[in-house]
Amino acid sequence: MCDVQGKLVAWLDQELPEQEAAEVERHVRGCAECLSEREAYEQVSGTFDAYCDAVTAAKTRRRVPRWVAALSGVAVAVAVAVLFPSFPRTRVEPRPVHAPVAATLPVTGVAPTAAPGKKVHRAHAPVPRAEERATRWRRAESAVQIAIPAEAMFPPGAMPEGMSFIAEVSIGPDGSVERLRLRP
Amino acid sequence: MSDDSLPLALPLLRFAAGPSEVTALYRELRKPLLRYLVCLGVSSDEAQDVVQDAFVSLERHLAAGGTQENIRGWLFRVAHNGARNRQTSYHRRFGEALDAEMHFVAGDATPEKALLEKEKFRRLRRAIGLLTDSERECLLLRAGGLRYREIGEVLGMATSTVGDTIERAIKKLAEKCNV
């Protein structure tokens, strides 16, 4: 083993005094063993650097902020609300009622044979006709409300603390999204 | 490193207000400092805090008329002490299994090359686990571009001891990694 080998790393790091560095360089040029050692040290130094970079990259990998994820969700909901009605859909219409009203609806409280002028006590409210009921049923809609904290959608400091938004999705009787409203 | 777009932390915004030496130093040394701390085993968030604190301390140091000699070594020393104060058992984490190999071999490496690189990393990780604390710290500071004298200042060691420690550490790694 050469005496110079104890100085090889310092020489590679340019830490040796000028004269000493020149001596080591001269020796390494003519010594196969030192040349091989030098290559090995250079290689391991390079691998160590690359490993440090990889560790740093793995540990500092950026995560998607929560507000970006929440905003993406809202964007998807808006996109669905806009696109959904344009899809060709088979609407399910309520079947028309042809049968006489009297046959389908139970009549309560009013006797058909009541004498004119005689006050009839109505126990219940008047029963709507079948068409009316169908219309009322169609108007009925269900709404889903999703509370989204403001800090989940906007960068910190952009909105007052504690503020949140309600995303209200109205779903029509045929299952389509009829309305999407975002309110504070 | 993939954190180019990280915004300046609030206390450092004043540094960015105009061109100054501290701003230039921040741009130059932020990444090496982060890398050093993260490789020591400090979490990414804590490393950011430590670096930020180091630059705030530097501003105070300069404002108080402190010496401007070897600011780089000074910053590394402050960051090193900050890391030590925050975590006492950081040193073991560097040798722990991370998904670092995946990053290293990512890109357009062929499967064979990727496998070889992965194996090389695995061996290096095992070898790093065998180093002493001071050997590991010396190598990390050396990888951060510090001279032996600066490393000695950061770690409180004589320059000649730093040289010996680095030499020993590199030889250990080369031997264990079979390069």
Interface residues (C-beta under 8 A of the other chain):
Chain A: G6 L8 V9 A10 D13 E15 A40 Y41 Q43 V44 S45 T47 F48 D49 A50 Y51 C52 D53 A54 V55 T56 A57 A58 K59 T60 R61 R62
Chain B: M1 S2 D3 L6 L34 R35 V38 C39 S43 S44 A47 F94 L98 D99 A100 E101 M102 H103 F104 K120 F121 L124 R125 I128 L139 L140 R142 A143 R147 Y148 G163 I166 E167 I170 K171 L173 A174 C177 V179
